[in-house]
Amino acid sequence: MSKSWEHYYHASRHHERAAYHYKEAAKYDETDEQEEAAYHADLAQGHSQHATHHGARAAKLSAHAQRLRRPAVLVSKPGNRKKRAA
């Protein structure tokens, strides 16, 4: 299992938990239970932030893996290198 896959998995789990807590916050908000609504909204926000972190980390790892799979590109011609002074 690749590290990027793990991050995508964790991001999806945090998104699911955030959705659950947003629904709970909405339910408590309808019944005017503001403390419970605020509590669940706060938990949802935390899960959303974790999901964003894991998603960004997975994207970074995926991009890095793609760069490693590309063939090497020469930046300069071998004959144009300057010799170092000893």
Secondary structure, DSSP 8 states (H G I E B T S, - for coil): --HHHHHHHHHHHHHHHHHHHHHHHHHHHHTT-HHHHHHHHHHHHHHHHHHHHHHHHHHHHHHHHHHHHS----SS-GGG------
